[in-house]
Structure formats: C-alpha cells, structure tokens
C-alpha cells in the first residue's frame, strides 16, 4: 500500500514543495506561540487561569 502511495506521489509535478510549506507553517505557529507565552501579561494569565474556578463558584450558589 505504501509503495502505491509513494509511486503515485512521485508522479505529481511540484509535490516536493508541500513538505517544506508544512514545516514552515508548523515552525511559524510554534515560534509565534512561544513569543506570545513569554510576552503575555501576568495579570491576563492569572485571570484566564481562574476562569474555570469562578464558573464553578457561581454554579454552587
């Protein structure tokens, strides 16, 4: 089955660019995510992390 897929993909012109594009999208996403995590304000992180707990308090009362 894998031989069939490999032979089929070898016959498609220009397919070698897709793994490169996928890697660039993957790398860019995680670089942006990494940058956002380290530049996010601590107050915002604290507020968002407390949201599930605040929701549970409202349901109990």
LINLIN-V291619 format. One record per helix or strand. SS is the DSSP state (a for helix, b for strand). FROM is the first residue (numbers start at 1). TO is the last residue. If there is no record, write none. Layout:
[[SS;FROM;TO] [SS;FROM;TO]]
This chain:
[[a;2;10] [a;16;39] [a;42;60]]
